[in-house]
Amino acid sequence: MSERDTVSVDEWDWLQHVVDHVELHASDYDESVRFYATVLTPLGIPSWLEDTEDERRTDFTRVSVVDRRPATTGLHLCFVAKSRDEVDAFHQAGVDAGFTSNGSPGLRDYGPGYYAAFLFDPD
């Protein structure tokens, strides 16, 4: 990258998409799909099934859950919520469905006003 191609943090368009999609390999495909369907519904993120001859997969917009091993582990993946109410609903839906909280809704140190909640997915 040449110096002229470098953009400063202040000049960067933070709304620009930089990742096309993420593929998560699931050790228990059905449970992983249940998790993502449960917690992404309050955020208005749809899913669709794309089974092929070679694999089972469900896509949640740009996040794909795939029945493949080894499972993806240790990934910190965050979804955009439009409001604090959506963050609360995301977290509550996961907890109510029996998934494990990794941080109740609240302000975080990711920047001023950053409100988030965390859940562990099945893997």
ABEGO torsion letter per residue (X at the ends): XBAAABBBAAABBAABBABABBBBBBABAAAAAAAAAAAAAAAGBBBBBBBBAABBBBBBEABBBBBBOBBBBGBBBBBBBABAAAAAAAAAAAAAAGBBBAEBBEBBAAEBGBBBBBBBBAX
